[in-house]
Amino acid sequence: MSDRILTLTFFLMFIAIIFVCANVANSQVVKVLLASMEGSRIHLEQFPAYALELNPDEEVWNYLKRVELKNVNCQNLDQLRDELRKAKERLRHKTEVIKSFSRMAGLY
């Protein structure tokens, strides 16, 4: 599946998958999963392709760029990749910040 899944959020044993491309919901694997017992806990939500203000993923990148990597100066792509990985790991533990991305988009 080449489509990019933007956000996977867990709320009290309920899974919301937010995606951009309609091909995700139309794939046979997803249809089988949604028809199963486990699939009853999954809700798919599609974003319009060009509605950046509704996309929490854009807030993640904005936060990483303006907060976590604000004063980072990398000499090459390997160093940038390493700094981005470390920034992503720091963000991963900031659950309130992550929830705020969905609130900004009016999803939470």
Secondary structure as UniProt FT lines:
FT   STRAND          5..11
FT   TURN            12..13
FT   STRAND          14..19
FT   HELIX           23..26
FT   HELIX           28..35
FT   HELIX           38..41
FT   STRAND          42..46
FT   TURN            49..50
FT   HELIX           52..54
FT   HELIX           56..63
FT   HELIX           64..68
FT   TURN            69..71
FT   HELIX           77..92
FT   HELIX           95..104
FT   TURN            105..106
//
